[in-house]
C-alpha cells in the first residue's frame, strides 16, 4: 500500500493538513495499521463491504485506507444523507459494517446516532426477510474512535 512506502521515505512530513491540524505520514500509517487490525478482529475479510459515512477529515482518509488494507470494500456514503436514505443504501449494497463519523445528521442532533441505529436495524430486518438465509448482523463503529495520535 502506498502509505507504507511514503512512511518509510517521509515519516515526519505532513501527509494531511486541514482545519488547522496536520497528520504526518508516520501517524497516518500507524492509524491505518491499527484500524485495519481492529476491522479484521471484528470480522472484516476479503470483499466484506464496509460503509464510511462522515465529513472528509484525516480520520475519514485513514478509515478508507484501513478498510482497503483489511481486505474490505469501502462503500462511501455522502455525509449529507439522512438516516433512512443511508440505511437503504447500506441494504442495497449488502454492507456488513459501518464506520460513522460526524455527518449532517449528527450535526443537527447529538442523539442522531441512536435514531440512525434504529433506522438501520429496521431496514436491516426488512432486508433480512427477503434473503434465503440470514446474514451476519451489521456492526457500528464510531469514526471518532479512529486515532491518529
Buried (B, 14 or more C-beta within 10 A) or exposed (E): EEBEEBBEEEBEEEBBEEEEEBBBBBBBBBBBBBBBEBBBEBEBEEEBBBBBBBBEBBBBBBBBBBBBBBBBBBBEBEBEBBBBEBBBBBBEEEBBBBBBBBBBBBEEEEEBBEBBBEBBBEBBEEBEEEEEEEEEEBBBBBBBEBEBE
